[in-house]
């Protein structure tokens, strides 16, 4: 199901794509840190990310019906372990990849609480690529572009093969490739790392913990 949805999504994105975003400095915004941005909560209220000043952040685009959805459980485990040390996970549901987050904001929140016991902040379902993408994501992608899927993940060869067929230039784009892409932010609001969904979650946890304890 995951791989079938990837094919469908890639076909659409290849057809509709105009110009690939890349790491060209011209694409960088004038914003300097994550604190210059806002997200909407599930009720549509604007939340300034300056509320998280001084904390280590992991910003994740998520989906409830994805092959990577079980990462919610691992994310919650990391959150429970480190939240008292100044760590927050900011969950941004997104339905752009295989239509794998079709529910309402309330339905998504209920699913995550009931299935995985999530307790970290979840925001309004939003777009992370394209004309309607969040300004936050325009900035995140300009700070850390796509550097490839992880070679040791068994899905990587299949993902790369299908992306190659859909759009040979896909590696040049900084766009989010799939659900559960993660950006690690330091206590000063700077982007430190980008983790693709193929990144081993134990390695993600190690990087987060190292930054929290720095």
N, C-alpha and C positions, 0 to 999 in steps of 0.2 A: 504493500500500500504506500509506504513512504517513497519508494523509488518510482512508482507509477505517478504519484503526485508531482515528483520532481520533474518528470518528463513533461507533464502538462504545463507546469509553471514555467519551465524553461522555454517551451514552445511559444507561450504567450509573450514572455519577456523578450525573446529574440525577435519576434514579429514587431513588437511595439517599440523596441529600443531605438533611440535616435542617435545619441552620442554617449559612449561609455564615459562614466566618471572615472577619473584616475587620481593619482596623487599630485597632480599639477597644482602648484601653489596658488594659481588663480582661483581654484575652487575653495580655498580656505576662507572662512568667515572672519569677520572682525572680532568675534567673540574670543576671549582669551582663556576662560576656565568654564567648567561645567556650571558654575554658580550664576552665569549670565543667562541661563535658560530656565524655562518652566515646563512642567508637564500638567496635564489635566488629570484630576482624580476621577473615580468612576462616576461621580455626579456632575462632572464637567467643570469643577472649580479649578482655577489656576493655582498650581503649587510651585513656588519658587524653589529651585534646587539649592539656593543659598541657605535653606533650612538645614541642609546637610553639611554645612561647612565644618571642617575639622574631622570628617569621617572618611574612611575608606569605602568606596562604592563599587558595586558590580552591577552594571546596567545590562539587562538581558531582554531581547525580544523573544516572546514565548508563544506557544500554541498548545491547545489541549488535546489535539488529535494527531500528534506527530510521533514518529518513531523515536524522537529524542525527548518526548514528554516526560519519561521517567526521570530525567535529570532534575525535575522539580524536587524529587525526594532528596537527592544529593545536595541541591542548593539549600533546601531547608535545614539539612544537617549541618552544613557549613555556617549558615546563619545562626542556628541555635548555639553553636560552639563559639562564635566570634562577635555576636551582636553587642555583648556587654563590654567589648574592647574597642567599640567605636566603628563597627562595620554595618553597612546596610546593603541590601539587595533591592534594586529598583526594577520591578517587573513591568514590562510594556508588551501586553498581548498584541499580536499582529496576525492578520488573516491574509497576508499577501503571498504566502508560500503554500501552494496546494490547498488553499481554503481550509486550513486545518485549525482555525480558531473561529468557527462560525457563530458561536453563541453571543448573547448579550454580555455586557460587562458584569452584570450580576450573576449570570449563569457561569461565566468563566471563573469568577471569584468563588462561587459555591463549589464548583468542581474541584478547584485547587485545594480548598480547605478540607473537603470531605475525602478526597482521594489521597492527598499528600500532606495534609496538615500544615499548609503553608501559612506563615505568619508575617512574612515580609511585605512591604508596601507594593500594592498592585495598582497600576494606573489605567487610564482609559485606553481601550483598544485603538491603535493608531497605525499609520503607515510609516515605514522606515526607509523606503526607496521611492523614487519617482517624484512627480510634480507635487504630490500631496504629503511628502515626507515631513516629519517633524524637524524643525530647525536644529534641535538637539542632535539628531542623527546626521544631518548635513555636516555638523561640526565634528562629531565623533569619527565619521568616516574620513574627513579631511585630516584628522590627527593620526589615525591608524588605519591604513588601507589593508586590503586583502593580501595576505602573504602566502596563501596556499593552505590546503587541508593537511591534516597530520598524516604522515606516511605510515604510521603504525596502526592506523584505524582500518579495519577490514572493509569499511564502506567507501574509503577514499578512492580506490581505483574505479569503482562503479560510478561514483559521483562525478569524477573527472571525465570519464568516458561520455556520460550523458550531457554534461555541460559542453564538452567539445563539439558534440553533434549539434547542439542547439545554437551555439555561438562561439566560434573559434577564438574570439577576443575576450572571453569572459574573465580571464585572469587579469586583464588590464583595468578592470573596473573595481573601484573601492566599495561598491554596493554590498549590502548584506546579501549573502548567498542563500541562507536558510534559517529556520527557527533555531533559537538558542545560541545565537552569536552573542558573545559577552565582551564588554569593555570594562577594564579595571581602572579605577580612578583613585589617585592618591589623596592625601589629606589637604593638599593645596588646590585640588580641583583639576589636576592635569591628567590626561589620558596616559596610562603607563603601558598597558598591554591590550591586545585584542585576541580573543580566543574563539576560534571557529567551533561549531557544534561537535566536530570530530575530536576535539581536544579531550584527552583523558581527564575526567573530573578530579581524580586524585592530584594531578598536576596543577589543575586550576586551583584547588584548595591550597596546595603548597605555596603557590604564588600569592594568593590572597593573604594567607597567614604570615608570610614573610613581610608583606607590606604593612599589615596590621601591627606587627611586632617591631617594626623598624624604629 
